[in-house]
Amino acid sequence: MVEPAKDLQPHASGAKRSDDTVTGPVPNKAELSPATRAGVEFLMRSQLPWGQFPIERTRRNLPGWPVEEDHSPIATAYILHALASIPHPAVASMTARGIDYFLGEMDGHGLWRYWNKGSVQSGRQAHPFIPADLDDMACISVILRREGIPFPDNRRLMLHNRDRQGRFYTYQILRAVPTLDPIYWWAMLRDFTWQRWFIYWRSQPTTYDDVSGVVNANVIWYLGNHPKTQKAIDWLIGIVEAGEESDCDTFYHDPFPLWHAVSRGYAAGVTRFAVIRETIQSRIEVYLLPNGSIAAPAMHTALAMSALLNFGVESPFLADGRLWLEGKQAADGGWDACPMYFGARLRQNSWGSRALTTALCLEVMQRQVDAERRSGGAG
């Protein structure tokens, strides 16, 4: 029988946490580069009135690949985490507005879903149909915990949401779990709708028992080096050692998001990921071009740089990559959009936005500048 997660640390006490932020001195606003200031201003203009940052869906199965606005909290969570490394006074305001948005989208016992509560999909309200998912839950919870915002302790729900191999299911939904934990049953029965149980799986290219690599890595980033996360850690280590990064996930089809997600877990204290640090570095180096890019869009260069920085790797690519990213910045301060994830394995749809790429680029540029300053390598 799985017992409640009583051994987890106190949750959202109101004190800010620093376990997932960059340490060391950071420049003041006057020392920020013009590229960073322009990028922050781009994001200020991009943030929607209710605190969300844009995410867009590209219909890759239609002629001309039409792009349409979508409404999901996941991009905002990635963006707010990236902005934590930027010492610009506007970051606090953007973060506060984003947190208000997250709290407004929360359901029940710390549950979040891919689409906003008011989102309409295929002509009907999405909220009664879509189950909560651990990707949104974990990424948002890390932000709230970092900022000291109290919210229900959803970790115990996640720890009950594992398959027989100890891997985390993508969807947080009622399951036949061998536990007497009253919080689990109260939260899951309260969240039950017949649409989420029966209809959703018929309308989406995913499954009730989906298990995804990046989702597991993001959950481990949130839960940390816990006894009940060890099998999922083993699974992710095995994926990297076997070179299966591009085939371990229903939604994230490129290796860069997985390397990035695993490295965030390492930086947050999951030191077991150290055994694949050199492997990930060597895989990244395969993609390097002499101009400092990753032979791919700016987002992939940023994700690769973030992975190396999180792992504490010293590489000439980091300085070259920073300069290359600066050169790819548009006149309005942003960077081009790039798909971050896809609509299941058929890739019929993809999601990304200029705001998401911009935040990821700003994060690694600032962190690399900080590292160069500390080592005396930057003026």
C-alpha positions as MATLAB code, in Angstrom:
seq = 'MVEPAKDLQPHASGAKRSDDTVTGPVPNKAELSPATRAGVEFLMRSQLPWGQFPIERTRRNLPGWPVEEDHSPIATAYILHALASIPHPAVASMTARGIDYFLGEMDGHGLWRYWNKGSVQSGRQAHPFIPADLDDMACISVILRREGIPFPDNRRLMLHNRDRQGRFYTYQILRAVPTLDPIYWWAMLRDFTWQRWFIYWRSQPTTYDDVSGVVNANVIWYLGNHPKTQKAIDWLIGIVEAGEESDCDTFYHDPFPLWHAVSRGYAAGVTRFAVIRETIQSRIEVYLLPNGSIAAPAMHTALAMSALLNFGVESPFLADGRLWLEGKQAADGGWDACPMYFGARLRQNSWGSRALTTALCLEVMQRQVDAERRSGGAG';
ca = [
       0.000    0.000    0.000;
       1.320    3.453   -0.894;
       1.252    5.696    2.143;
       0.702    9.466    2.072;
       3.784   11.530    1.365;
       4.446   12.508    4.965;
       8.210   12.660    4.462;
       8.130   15.611    2.098;
       9.360   18.959    3.349;
       6.876   21.631    4.479;
       5.143   23.155    1.514;
       4.723   26.825    0.590;
       5.513   28.185    4.011;
       5.604   31.737    2.727;
       9.400   32.014    2.728;
      11.076   32.355   -0.619;
      13.119   29.415   -1.823;
      16.369   29.593   -3.751;
      16.956   25.964   -4.715;
      16.134   26.532   -8.380;
      17.659   29.957   -8.976;
      21.077   31.055  -10.126;
      23.450   31.956   -7.307;
      26.195   34.544   -7.271;
      26.341   38.296   -7.958;
      24.124   39.711  -10.653;
      24.383   43.041  -12.433;
      22.100   45.943  -11.660;
      19.793   47.454  -14.260;
      22.444   49.901  -15.448;
      24.731   46.974  -16.295;
      22.157   45.070  -18.330;
      23.048   44.792  -21.973;
      20.927   46.576  -24.583;
      19.875   43.146  -25.877;
      18.576   42.127  -22.440;
      16.729   45.387  -21.880;
      15.125   45.138  -25.321;
      14.124   41.529  -24.678;
      12.503   42.356  -21.343;
      10.597   45.220  -22.948;
       9.392   42.834  -25.659;
       8.057   40.476  -22.988;
       6.399   43.355  -21.139;
       4.499   44.180  -24.313;
       3.731   40.513  -24.940;
       2.166   39.682  -21.570;
      -1.596   39.583  -21.839;
      -3.784   41.711  -19.538;
      -4.672   38.751  -17.295;
      -1.003   37.765  -16.773;
      -0.587   35.014  -19.359;
       2.110   34.994  -22.026;
       1.116   33.971  -25.547;
       1.376   30.455  -26.903;
       0.391   29.705  -30.480;
      -0.690   26.551  -32.253;
       0.488   25.841  -35.784;
      -1.815   23.557  -37.755;
       0.856   21.543  -39.533;
      -1.689   19.244  -41.161;
      -3.363   22.083  -43.095;
      -2.152   23.871  -46.245;
      -0.086   26.926  -45.445;
       0.369   25.896  -41.809;
      -2.048   28.436  -40.263;
      -1.107   29.833  -36.837;
      -3.701   30.574  -34.163;
      -3.581   31.856  -30.608;
      -3.987   29.235  -27.902;
      -4.571   29.599  -24.172;
      -2.421   27.468  -21.876;
      -0.443   28.197  -18.692;
       2.533   25.998  -19.589;
       4.384   28.623  -21.637;
       3.902   31.207  -18.895;
       5.475   28.811  -16.389;
       8.538   28.299  -18.609;
       8.817   32.046  -19.165;
       8.544   33.043  -15.511;
      11.185   30.523  -14.517;
      13.509   31.899  -17.195;
      12.889   35.483  -16.098;
      14.060   34.722  -12.546;
      17.660   35.156  -13.711;
      17.056   38.644  -15.152;
      17.751   41.502  -12.660;
      15.318   43.922  -14.271;
      12.698   45.674  -12.094;
       9.925   44.825  -14.562;
      10.445   41.106  -13.903;
       8.798   41.358  -10.478;
       5.705   42.955  -11.982;
       5.457   40.376  -14.773;
       5.930   37.569  -12.248;
       3.234   38.918   -9.925;
       0.749   39.167  -12.780;
       1.638   35.663  -13.920;
       1.118   34.293  -10.418;
      -2.316   35.885  -10.237;
      -3.106   34.150  -13.524;
      -1.885   30.786  -12.194;
      -3.946   31.075   -9.030;
      -7.015   31.942  -11.039;
      -6.518   28.841  -13.187;
      -5.954   26.464  -10.258;
      -8.578   23.839   -9.497;
      -9.135   21.744   -6.401;
      -6.084   20.496   -4.537;
      -3.394   22.262   -6.601;
      -4.501   21.054  -10.044;
      -3.774   22.760  -13.346;
      -4.797   21.798  -16.880;
      -3.301   22.448  -20.261;
      -6.064   24.824  -21.407;
      -7.408   27.836  -19.546;
     -10.754   27.564  -17.811;
     -12.466   29.697  -20.459;
     -10.807   28.034  -23.447;
     -13.062   26.787  -26.230;
     -11.860   23.822  -28.312;
     -13.801   22.430  -31.269;
     -16.744   24.611  -30.371;
     -17.116   23.552  -26.721;
     -15.724   24.524  -23.347;
     -12.517   22.575  -22.754;
     -12.491   22.710  -18.953;
     -15.090   19.974  -18.238;
     -13.282   17.631  -20.655;
      -9.579   18.034  -20.036;
      -7.959   16.299  -17.040;
      -5.250   17.936  -14.964;
      -1.718   17.125  -16.085;
       1.560   16.836  -14.223;
       3.506   18.963  -16.707;
       1.482   22.077  -15.914;
       1.173   21.151  -12.248;
       4.910   20.684  -11.716;
       6.126   23.705  -13.683;
       3.606   26.064  -12.086;
       4.190   24.667   -8.602;
       7.934   25.313   -8.864;
       7.229   28.983   -9.602;
       4.763   29.369   -6.734;
       7.092   27.598   -4.311;
      10.014   29.767   -5.379;
       7.988   32.922   -4.789;
       6.654   31.728   -1.431;
       3.022   31.639   -2.573;
       0.920   29.201   -0.484;
      -1.058   26.606   -2.430;
      -2.392   23.111   -1.706;
       0.248   20.407   -1.350;
      -0.288   18.555   -4.620;
       2.891   16.468   -4.298;
       1.100   13.620   -2.580;
      -1.319   13.427   -5.522;
       1.597   13.173   -7.935;
       3.304   10.454   -5.919;
       0.157    8.345   -6.144;
       0.024    8.969   -9.904;
       2.698    6.461  -10.962;
       2.668    3.310  -13.027;
       4.003   -0.072  -11.888;
       7.486    0.896  -13.063;
       7.487    3.957  -10.835;
       7.127    6.419  -13.718;
       4.713    9.325  -13.462;
       1.624    9.350  -15.625;
       1.114   12.513  -17.637;
      -2.492   12.985  -16.500;
      -3.576   13.484  -12.894;
      -6.908   11.681  -12.945;
      -8.802    9.187  -10.801;
      -7.086    5.791  -10.866;
      -7.377    2.497   -9.010;
      -4.584    3.402   -6.599;
      -3.862    1.091   -3.617;
      -3.957    3.809   -0.969;
      -6.163    4.912    1.900;
      -4.880    8.476    1.633;
      -8.055   10.564    2.141;
      -6.559   13.602    0.394;
      -6.019   11.616   -2.787;
      -9.549   10.243   -2.928;
     -11.131   13.540   -1.926;
      -9.182   15.482   -4.560;
      -9.619   12.992   -7.396;
     -13.306   12.259   -6.798;
     -13.982   15.961   -6.548;
     -12.261   16.489   -9.895;
     -14.085   13.648  -11.638;
     -16.329   14.370  -14.623;
     -17.676   11.809  -17.044;
     -16.252   13.858  -19.913;
     -12.715   13.601  -18.492;
     -13.150    9.902  -17.823;
     -14.739    8.809  -21.088;
     -14.853   11.477  -23.814;
     -11.474   13.205  -23.723;
      -9.503   10.136  -24.780;
     -11.699    9.644  -27.845;
     -11.085   13.177  -29.086;
      -7.342   13.504  -28.460;
      -4.287   11.638  -29.850;
      -3.157   10.604  -26.381;
      -4.002    7.949  -23.806;
      -5.124    7.689  -20.207;
      -1.889    5.900  -19.258;
       0.506    8.179  -21.171;
       4.037    8.392  -19.733;
       6.346   11.071  -21.148;
      10.024   11.771  -20.589;
       9.949   15.571  -20.255;
       6.876   15.395  -18.023;
       8.682   12.977  -15.695;
      11.759   15.207  -15.667;
       9.672   18.263  -14.788;
       7.933   16.352  -12.003;
      11.303   15.284  -10.601;
      12.475   18.913  -10.827;
       9.553   19.760   -8.546;
       9.525   16.758   -6.200;
      13.296   16.435   -5.947;
      15.437   13.526   -4.850;
      12.658   11.662   -3.047;
      12.600    7.885   -2.398;
       9.493    7.589   -4.575;
      11.055    9.394   -7.545;
      14.037    7.034   -7.859;
      12.529    4.679  -10.435;
      11.520    7.576  -12.646;
      15.071    8.929  -12.320;
      16.394    5.507  -13.334;
      14.120    5.549  -16.374;
      15.311    8.981  -17.510;
      18.954    8.032  -17.027;
      18.348    4.916  -19.113;
      16.732    6.970  -21.885;
      19.782    9.218  -22.199;
      22.254    6.347  -21.965;
      20.379    4.518  -24.738;
      20.161    7.633  -26.930;
      16.343    7.538  -26.975;
      15.702   11.200  -26.116;
      13.732   11.857  -29.303;
      11.491    8.824  -28.852;
      10.588    8.866  -25.160;
       7.847   11.442  -25.177;
       4.391   11.847  -26.621;
       4.604   15.618  -26.939;
       8.246   16.780  -26.792;
       9.831   15.226  -29.862;
      13.234   16.929  -29.950;
      16.028   15.982  -27.521;
      16.661   19.551  -26.355;
      13.612   19.905  -24.059;
      14.508   16.636  -22.327;
      18.131   17.635  -21.772;
      16.933   20.980  -20.468;
      14.351   19.408  -18.127;
      16.781   16.815  -16.738;
      19.395   19.497  -16.125;
      16.908   21.596  -14.145;
      16.369   18.617  -11.881;
      20.124   18.278  -11.408;
      20.484   21.977  -10.583;
      17.662   21.621   -8.033;
      19.524   18.878   -6.183;
      18.835   15.612   -8.021;
      22.524   14.760   -8.166;
      21.953   11.270   -9.566;
      21.608   12.935  -12.964;
      25.356   13.640  -12.780;
      25.996   10.228  -14.369;
      24.559   11.468  -17.673;
      26.067   14.954  -17.589;
      28.984   14.109  -19.884;
      26.723   12.122  -22.195;
      24.383   15.075  -22.610;
      27.320   17.412  -23.189;
      28.705   15.162  -25.913;
      25.271   14.875  -27.556;
      24.922   18.661  -27.596;
      28.367   19.078  -29.086;
      27.348   16.948  -32.063;
      24.988   19.755  -33.105;
      27.449   22.627  -32.739;
      28.301   24.863  -35.687;
      31.337   27.160  -35.903;
      29.085   30.224  -35.608;
      28.045   29.239  -32.068;
      24.587   27.912  -32.909;
      23.141   24.438  -32.497;
      22.337   23.939  -36.202;
      18.732   24.559  -35.238;
      16.452   27.454  -34.219;
      17.438   29.879  -31.459;
      15.233   28.033  -28.982;
      17.291   24.872  -29.312;
      20.524   26.810  -28.833;
      19.044   28.371  -25.684;
      17.834   25.028  -24.311;
      21.242   23.463  -24.965;
      23.043   26.349  -23.278;
      20.684   26.115  -20.302;
      21.398   22.402  -19.951;
      25.167   22.985  -19.882;
      24.844   25.873  -17.434;
      22.603   23.820  -15.142;
      25.098   20.968  -15.198;
      27.972   23.347  -14.458;
      29.753   22.471  -17.691;
      32.473   24.791  -18.972;
      32.356   24.990  -22.749;
      33.465   27.531  -25.371;
      30.021   27.017  -26.896;
      28.456   29.040  -24.090;
      30.269   32.275  -24.944;
      29.887   31.689  -28.691;
      26.240   30.782  -28.260;
      25.531   33.967  -26.332;
      26.994   36.095  -29.114;
      25.101   34.127  -31.760;
      21.829   34.574  -29.895;
      22.403   38.320  -29.626;
      22.876   38.414  -33.377;
      19.538   36.641  -33.955;
      17.506   39.105  -31.880;
      14.924   41.010  -33.917;
      14.643   44.800  -33.950;
      11.638   44.663  -31.595;
      13.659   42.791  -28.936;
      12.215   39.318  -29.496;
      13.350   36.102  -31.118;
      11.563   33.938  -33.661;
       9.022   31.367  -32.515;
       9.914   27.695  -32.629;
       7.899   24.559  -31.782;
       8.432   23.537  -28.173;
       6.024   20.598  -28.215;
       3.706   18.830  -30.606;
       0.226   17.330  -30.759;
       1.241   13.781  -29.895;
       3.404   11.607  -32.102;
       1.702   12.503  -35.386;
       3.020   16.100  -35.087;
      -0.139   17.410  -36.725;
       0.004   20.483  -34.500;
       2.890   22.262  -32.827;
       3.065   24.934  -30.143;
       5.483   27.773  -29.511;
       5.670   31.550  -29.374;
       8.091   34.413  -29.732;
       7.616   35.191  -26.041;
       8.673   31.675  -25.056;
      11.776   31.700  -27.258;
      12.664   35.203  -26.080;
      12.537   34.305  -22.386;
      14.669   31.205  -22.886;
      17.242   33.199  -24.855;
      17.361   35.997  -22.277;
      17.868   33.515  -19.445;
      20.945   31.852  -20.888;
      22.445   35.094  -22.176;
      22.168   36.657  -18.720;
      23.466   33.577  -16.931;
      26.428   33.351  -19.284;
      27.225   37.047  -18.825;
      27.084   36.537  -15.052;
      29.411   33.530  -15.310;
      31.876   35.495  -17.441;
      31.845   38.380  -14.979;
      32.548   36.058  -12.075;
      35.455   34.502  -13.901;
      36.776   37.853  -15.120;
      36.041   36.971  -18.735;
      33.624   39.757  -19.531;
      34.007   43.480  -19.440;
];
